[in-house]
Amino acid sequence: MSTCEKPGHFRAPCFNHTTISNMEFSEENVRIPFEQKELDGVFTVPADVTAGCTVMVLTHGAGGDMHIKQLESLAHALASSGVLCLRFTCKAVNFPYRIRAYSAVINYLKTHERYAPNSLFLGGRSMGARTAVAVCKRMCDSQKDAVQGVLCLSFPMTVPGKPQTYVERSHDLLALSQPSVLFVSGTADNMCEQSLLQSIMHAMKSPSAVHWVKDANHGLTVRGRTEESVLEEVNPQIISWVLQHK
């Protein structure tokens, strides 16, 4: 990993107990109020969770949902390391709508009777990463230390064939000044060219780091490698970063 400096509506949960790395955690399915509807969410809860815990919020990209392997695997790895994770699904591709949905999830979490965070990390994959950054920027405008870090899995810096889209898509990244930012991207990602991301990181005021997955595409898929092997590479990097900045 390289670095570049520069009110709680709560439904009764459904429990599914799991064991990973000899540490038990539980999963609680929840419905999160948002405007005139509800969003599906799931808490992945460490066995030894306490009040005022460290929480990572995660969401998916323009496709899929909160159950995609990358997010599910990461949530389990985080919980096995003592970090509570809240994943949620919002399938809309309208960016302002996604920002409002993510903000509703944060409001739900902050007023949760058991899991209100002491340290908060926001994250997402692809469009979900852009949304997390935008929400973080708005939160930090009101309170500088509102968020400890932002995780950007396969941040979509550009639209294929439209290289200038990075100007708009990097705006919120460049506006951050407090939280740490971790990028996880593939060296063959056609939506996040290495030199472009490095230049944006160099211009950022917030401390940032990147973990490059060799030969991985936008989906962090590598020809000749299993998805599990990629996740076994990536997840420890993320956990180490969270534990360092919580």
C-alpha positions, 0 to 999 in steps of 0.5 A: 500500500502506498501513501500520499500525504499532502431518530432511530426507527428500529425493527426487531432484527433477524439473527444469523450467527457465523464464525470466522477466524474463531471469532463469532459474530452475528448479522442483523437484518434491518429496515432503514427509513428513507423518505417514503420508503425503507432501505434494506440493511444488515449489521455485521456485529462483533461478538464483543461489541460495546457501546460507542464502537467503531463502525464502517458503513458500506454500500454497493455500486450502480449494479448489485446490492449489499450482498455482493461478495466483496462487501459481504467478505469485508464486513465479515473480516471487519467484524472478526477484527472488532469493527461493526459494519452496516451494509445497505442496498440502494439500487437507484443510479441517480447520484443526488438520490444516492446521497440522500439515501446514504445520509438517511442511513447515517442518521439512522445509525447515529441514533441507534440505541445499541450501535451509535458509533464513537468512530465512523468510517464511510465506504462503498464500491464504485458509485457507492464510493463516490457517494460515500465521499460526497456524504463525508464532505457534507458531514465534515462541513458541519463537523470537522471530525464527524468521519474518521475515514473514507474507503473507496473500492474501485473509485470511478474517476472517469467514465470510459471514453470521457476522460474529462469526467474526472474534474467533476468526480474528484471535486468532493475528494479535493474538498476533504481536509480532515478524514483519511482516505483509502483507495483500493483499485485495480491496475487495469481498471478502465475507470481509474487510471493509475497516474490520474488517481496518483495526481488527484491524491497528490492534490488532496488535502486529506491524507490518502493511501492506495492499494493497487491490485495488480492486473485487476479490472474495475470489478477487482477481478484478476484473470487467473486468480480466484475472487477469494485470493483477491479478497484475502489480499485486500481485506487485511489492508483495509482492516489495518487502515481502519484500526490505525485511524479509528 
